[in-house]
Amino acid sequence: MTAQTPHRPSKGERTRARILDSAAELFSRSGFAAVSLRDIAAHAELTHAGVLHHFPGKESLLIEVLGRRDRIDAKLLFGTNADAPPEELLEALIGIVARNMGTPGLVALYVKISGEATAPDHPAHAYFVDRYRVLRERLAEIVSALSAQADPPLDHDPVAVAQQLLALMDGLQTQWLLEPDAVDMRASVVTFLRQLGLHVDTPQAPDPRGTA
Amino acid sequence: MTAQTPHRPSKGERTRARILDSAAELFSRSGFAAVSLRDIAAHAELTHAGVLHHFPGKESLLIEVLGRRDRIDAKLLFGTNADAPPEELLEALIGIVARNMGTPGLVALYVKISGEATAPDHPAHAYFVDRYRVLRERLAEIVSALSAQADPPLDHDPVAVAQQLLALMDGLQTQWLLEPDAVDMRASVVTFLRQLGLHVDTPQAPDPRGTA
């Protein structure tokens, strides 16, 4: 049997990943402002200088932590799958919502940091402005394609629907974090899409909140 | 001519209001964790002891700042108007969204603190859990009444719609704060309600974002 040899991470890559995991955990617990680079170093069992060897500062760590999940999502929605039929992309989006229900810590980090980052002087402000602009644009393309292929075609404003869909997904996260048993984020998004007449052909997934 | 003499606030009431204004401004700018009671005292031009005379601590100030706006909204939606026709209550809700577009600082405070408060050990956690529970319940009653009086009656799940509506309103705030020109919160909420088949009889209000 031949198998591709898996990439074995170098010591440097493992250290980098450990720093990012520590940063994600501490930012998630206390927010960006209340965590110092020294806290992150201590949590990762490194010296301050050891962290600085891999990342120039706290801001770059934050952007890297946020970017790590966004890059995974972007690949699902827009990357190699970009030519997939729009209904598959919509299913990928719903899959992301379901996956988030298994990672409350990371969801809490996004909710907290996106709240902080609405302030124009926050280090992640530009990142979030750009993130929403790109997401609105790409989701509008998916909605537009789905509306056109519906029979009869739907006359939604795709940009408006994309904005609503993103807002719904964000707002559900706050309610879900506050009271997990009262909110099924995935079911709510599916219901929203079906109310719009958009075809969502997806089975009810098992609720992964048991891990929360 | 007789007119009711307006209540003239006492010196204590004026000081209390000044402390609350300072707290709202500083929390709104920097988040709850990064602001000290001494910062608030300095901003209100009082001593630390002067602030403590009116409020036992920073937590009570936060709850009071949040509660001030929520009490105004609750009165509009559920207070003396509670017996009003449901379409009037829906209009009151849309009016609140429109009003929020004129108070970006207070909206930013809510977005930031609700994000922080998803953490179970945050001093406003219980406040927000309760806030969403009550809002979901009361909005579900309005949606239920509106669905029943539609012709033909709509068969929405009122609790699910209430949850979506709150999530939409919250999520729009984040996008609006990040890029005000790209998001009309009021129009988006009206569109959402109309997509559900709910009757919204409200003129397009002038966009108050000029004051932002």
Interface residues (C-beta under 8 A of the other chain):
Chain A: R29 S30 G31 A33 A34 A108 V111 K112 I113 S114 G115 E116 A117 T118 A119 H125 F128 V129 Y132 R133 R136 D157 A160 Q163 Q164 L166 A167 L168 M169 D170 G171 L172 T174 Q175 L177 L178 E179 A182 V183 A187 S188 T191 F192 Q195 L196
Chain B: R29 S30 G31 A33 A34 A108 V111 K112 I113 S114 G115 E116 A117 T118 A119 H125 F128 V129 Y132 R133 R136 D157 A160 Q163 Q164 L166 A167 L168 M169 D170 G171 L172 T174 Q175 L177 L178 E179 A182 V183 A187 S188 T191 F192 Q195 L196
